[in-house]
Amino acid sequence: MRKIAATLTTLALAGLGLIIPATTAQAAPGCDDNYHATPSGYMYAFDGNYCEVYLGRSSTQDTDWGNGAGGFQGGDTNKASSLVYKGSSGTAMKVYNGTGDDFGGGYNCISAGEYYVDVLAGNKFTATTGNPIDVNNQISSHKKVSDSACNGHFME
């Protein structure tokens, strides 16, 4: 009788293993989790959709994501595929595809009310000449501005 009980217990545990695996895969945090972990006033950029690979962060501005100064440095330029911005009401981060103190080139904005853009592809910079350039993997600088300074150009 003990053999039958032991066999039934073993089969029951094996069956349970099919229903509840011993290990579970851990999902990447994603933009919503990253937004909640972001300090107030900061923008974070990620290399990869859905805020997967951290690039850098800033609460003010960075005129050149490719130099050695600021929250974004060296290889960060032209790599962002998702953004998180936890700003105060009425503020936005204006991202540019150009560098320098003049913040030249096309731009687009993420407002405090947007929280994050999990996929930058399909969003366009304002056109300075010709066709607008896609924002994905093209951000080279940014600065904090009022919503009105975005002239209605906000990410989707």
N, C-alpha and C positions, 0 to 999 in steps of 0.2 A: 504494500500500500504506500510505503514511503517513496518508492521509486516512481509510482504514478503521480503522487503529489509533487515530487521534485521535478518530474518531466513537465507537468502542467505549469508549474511556476516558471520554469525556464522558457517554455513556449510563450507564456503570457508576457514575460519581460522582453523576449525577442520581438513579439508583436508590438509592444509599446515602443521599442526602438525604431520600428518602421513609421510610427505615428509621430514620435518626438525624437528627432535626431540628437545624437550625443553632443554635437557641436553645432552652433548656428553661425551663419555668416554675419559679420558686422557691416552694416550699411555705412557708406560715407556720410558725414554729417549733413551735407547739403546746405543750401543758402539760408533756409529758415533757421536752422540751428546756429549757423555762423552769425546771422543777424542778431539773435538773442545773446550771443557771446561777445558781440562787438561793443566796445565802450562808446558812450554817447559822444557824438561829434566826429566820429571817424568814418572814413571810407576804406574798405579793404578791396583789393583786386586779386583775382584768382586766374591761374593758367588752367583752363579747362572749364567746361560747362558745369553748372550746378555747384559752383564754389568748391572745386575739388583740390586744387594745388595752390597754396598761399604764395602770392608774389610779394605784397607789401601793404603798408597802411599809411594813412596820413589824415591829419585833422585840419590842415590848412591848404597848402599848395606845394607842388613840385614842378619846376619849370622844365625838367629833363629827366625822364625815367631811365635814360641810358647812361647818365654820369654816375659819379660816386657820392653824390650828396642827396639828402632828402629821404623820404620813406620808401621810395622806389629807386633801385640802383642797378647799374650794369646791364645785365641781361633781361631786366624787367620790361624794357620798352617793346612795344608791339607784341605783347604776349597775352594780355588780358582777354579772357573769354566770358567772365562773369564778374559782377560788382555787388558789394553790399555797402549801403550808406545809412548810418544811423544819426541823422542830423536833426537839428531843431526845426520846428515849423517855419516855413518861409525861406529855408535855405536849400541849396542844391550844390552838387559837385559838378563842375563843368569840365568835361574831358575833351582833349584836343588831339588831333593827329599831327600837330607840329610841336616844336620845342622852342624855348626861349622866353625871356621876360615879356615879350609882346604877346605871348599866347596866340600866335598866328595859326593859320590853318583852320580847317573845319572843326566844328565842335558839336557836342550833344550833352545832355544833362541827365543826371539822376537826382530826383527830388527826395526830400526826407520822407514824403508820403509814399514813395515807391518801395522803400525798404531795400529791395535788391532786384537785380536783373540776372536771372539764372542762365540765360543764353543771349550773348550780345549779338550774335549773327542775325542779320536782318535789320538791325538798327543802323542808321546812316548818320555820318557827320554832315553838317550843313555844307553845301557846296561853295567853295571859294571860286572855283572855275570848273567847267565841265560837269561830269556826273558825280553825285555824292559817293563817297567812299564808305564801305561797311566799317562799323566800329570794331567788330571782332578782330583781335590781334593787330590793332592799329593805334592804340592809345599811346601817346608819347609824353603827355603832360596833363596837369589838371590844376584847378583852383576852386576854392569855396566861394560861392556867389549867392546873391539873393535869387529867388525863383524868377523874378522879373528880368534879370540879366540873361536868362536863357531864351527869351523871346519866343516862348512856346515850343522850343525844341527839347522834348523829353523822350527818354527811352520808353519802349513798350514792354 
